Amino acid sequence: MTTTIALSEKTLADIARNVAKYPPEHKQSAVMAALIAAQTEVGWVSPEVIETIAQILEMPTIAVDEVATFYNMYDTKPVGKYKLVICTNLPCQLKHGETAASHLKKTLGIGYNETTSCGMFTLKEGECMGACGDSPVMLVNNKRMCSLMSNEKIDALLTELRAEGNAA
């Protein structure tokens, strides 16, 4: 049996705000927003987070788990402070996507689905991000889209994120 996790009042309020968008009998429709809110606080969607969301939304745990494991924006395993997702679909590959990915792997010293030893970066492959004309593209923490990622732009981004991560 899985246990639950205590979420902050801010996260619970965010979940409640999203639940309120739906009729009471359809509050499970807020599952995606609830998972994002919890992941933002906890850092990933652990089994405890899934159980907690299931209880809040009064739905089976397996139903929440199905959503969390289907969509790639949910991390069901711990990730670094910065999750870097580089598009590996064909349009990005045709416009130097593999060059950008290789540079990231070499610079960070990790492969896909790995995290740097310091815990700062996790590198993932991503499917189409809808910005083919700006390829190669990369997404940082599911929120920040980076376009036309040359080696120089990648280096500048990593420098920025390291400074931000070390200052926090």
Summary of the structure (lengths in Angstrom):
residues: 168
radius of gyration: 17.6
end to end distance: 35.5
largest distance: 51.5
contacts: 485
relative contact order: 0.12
helix: 52%
strand: 12%
